Amino acid sequence: MVQEKQIIECVPNFSEGRNKDVIKQITDEVEQVKGVKLLDIDPGEATNRTVVTFVGEPQVVMEAAFRCVRKAAQLIDMRQHHGAHPRMGATDVCPLIPVSGITLEECAHLARQLAERIANELNIPCYCYEASAFTPERKNLAVCREGEYEGLAKRMSTIGEKPDYGAREWDEQMARTGCTAVGARDFLIATNFNLNTTSTRRANAIAFDVREKGRPKREGGSPVGKPMKNENGEIIMIPGTLKDTKAIGWFIDEYGIAQVSMNITNINTTPLHIAFDEVCRCAQNRGIRVTGTEIVGLIPKRTLTEAGAYFLKKQNRSTGIPEEDIIKIAIKSMGLDDLKPFNPREKVIEYLLEDAEKKQKLIDLTVKEFADETSRESPAPGGGTISAYMGALGAALGTMVANLSSHKAGWDARWEEFSYWANKGQAIQSELMVLVDEDTEAFNRIMSAFGLPKESAEEKTARSMAIQEATLFATEVPLHTMQASYKVFELCRAMAEEGNPNSVSDAGVGVLAARAAVLGAGLNVKINASGLKDKQKAEQLVSEANILINKANEAEKEIMKIVETKL
C-alpha cells in the first residue's frame, strides 16, 4: 500500500512587521530549503509582527523553521521592539500543524525536537505550548507568554516559570532575542457561510446557535433579558452545538449579504461538512438559507475528500470514485463556488506542493503520448512500467463494475457493499499508478550508477555499491508491482460473482490485465535479479516472484470459469 506523504505546516510569528528588508531576509531562509513551499507572508504595521506560512515534509519544514528563527535572532533586537500584539521574542511563536499523513502527537514530538535544537544551537530559551506542552498549564500560550518580553528576566530565575529548554540566567543575548514558544496545534479553517439575508442580527443569532461558546443565558428566556450570572459573578452561557468552533455574524458590503464567519479550530472534532450542515439546519430554523461557503486561506485535501464522501453517503452512492470527482461533489454540495470560482489547485495545500514540485510524469501523459513514449528507442519506459499500468487498468475495470453495481436499479440496498469494493479498487489503482513512474525511475537509477566515475579504487568501490543498490531497487519495484497487481484478483472475483451481470465481461478483462501485470513484472524481477551479486537475496526475490506467478495463473483460471458461466 502506498503511504500518504507526510506534510506539515509551520506558521512562525516574527516580531517585525515594518522593515520589509528584514522580513525578506527571514523569508529568504525558508525559500532556500528545497522541498518547502512558502505560502504566505502577512506583515502588520500596528502589531509590528509578521506571520509567515510554509509547508512541506516534516524534516525540511523543521530545517526551514530553524533557519528563519536563526535569521530573526540575528536581525531583530527585542530591546527596540514595540507593537500592539503580545510578544516575548524575535520569533515569538513557532507552531507545527499536521496537514496530511501525520498526527498531532507526531507534530508535538517534532516541536519538542525543534525547541531543543533552537535552545542548544542558537542559545534561545524555548517554551513548549499546546500539544507539545509538558504541563497542562502550558498548553495555553498566554501562560507561556505571561508578562511578555518585559517579564522574562524575572521568570528566568523563578521556579516553575523557567522555559522548557535553554533555561539560564538573564543575559545580554537573551535580552536581544527574548524567548520563543514552539508548539503543535490542529489545523484551523477559517470559513464564511453565505446567507440569503442582509441581517447581521440574524446572522449573529445563527452563529450563537452553533459556536461552542454559545450565547448568554438571559432572565425569563427573553433575547433582550438581562444576562444571568453564577455565584462567582460570571455570565452563564448556553453552549452551541459545534465543538471547537468560534463564530460571529456580519454583513459584507462587497457581496451585499450577511455571513456566519467561523473559525474551526479542530477539524477532527468538527469537519467543515458537519459545520456546514449544522449552520444550514440552524439557519432554516430561522427562515434563512445558506447559499454557499467561502473558504478563507488554504485547506488540507482531506477537508474536501471527506466532505465529498459524506455527501455521497447521504445519497446512498458509492464513494469509490476518482478523487477529482469526490472533490467536485464537495464543491457543489457546500456551494464553494457561490461567490466566485473555486479552484482546488489554488486552495488545497497538497496540490500547491505538487504543482511546485511538478516534473513530467508518465501518468500525466495522454494515452497516445504514453504509447508513443514507450515505442521510442529509449529503454524506459519498458516492460515493468507497462506491467504496472496493466495492473492499474485491471483495478480500474474491477472498480468500474463495483460502481455500476452500486448504482444499479433495484440494488439500492447493496450500495455500501459495492462502495466498499470500489474504494478497495481505487486504492489498488492508486498504488499501481505510482509504480508506473517508479519502475522507470528504478531504471534511471541504474543508468546513473553506471555513469559514476571509476578512475580511482575508491571511485570504483563507490560505483559498484551504487550499481548494486540501484539494481536491488530495480528488482524490488516490479516485485511490488506483482504484489499490488495480485490484489486485483480478489476485487474482480467478487465482481464476477456478485456484481452487475451485464458487466461480467469487464471483470474478466480486469482479470486478464492483472495476470499480464503479474507475469510481466515477474520477468523484470528475474532479469534484474540476475545482476545482483548477493545471490541469496536474488534467489529469495525470484522465489517470491515465482510464487506470485503460480498464484496468478490459478486465480485467472478460476475467475475466468466464473465469467464464462455468466456470459
ABEGO torsion letter per residue (X at the ends): XBBBBBBBBBBBBBBBAABAAAAAAAAAAAAABBGBBBABBBBBAAAGBBBBBBBEBAAAAAAAAAAAAAAAAAABBAAABBBABBBABABABBBBBBABGBBAAAAAAAAAAAAAAAAAAAGBBBBBBEAABABAAAABAAAAABGEAAAAAAAAABBGABBABGBBBBBAAAAAAEBBBBBBBBBBBBBBBBBABABAAAAAAAAAAABAAEBBBBBGGBAABBBBBBAAGBBBBBBBABBGBBBBBBBBAAAGBBBBBBBBABAAABBAAAAAAAAAAAAAAAGBBBAEBBBBEBBBAAAAAAAAAAAAAAAGBBABBBAAAAAAAAAAAAGAAAABBBBAAAABAAAAAAAAABBBBAAABBAAAAAAAAABABAOBBAAAAAAAAAAAAAAAAAAAAAAAAABBGAAAAAAAAAAAAAAAAAAAAAAAAAAAAAAAAAAAAAAAAABBAABAAAAAAAAAAAAAAAAAAAAAAAAAAAAAAAAAAAAAAAAAABBAAAAAAAAAAAAAAAAAAAAAAAAAAAAAAABABAAAAAAAAAAAAAAAAAAAAAAAAAAAAAAAAX
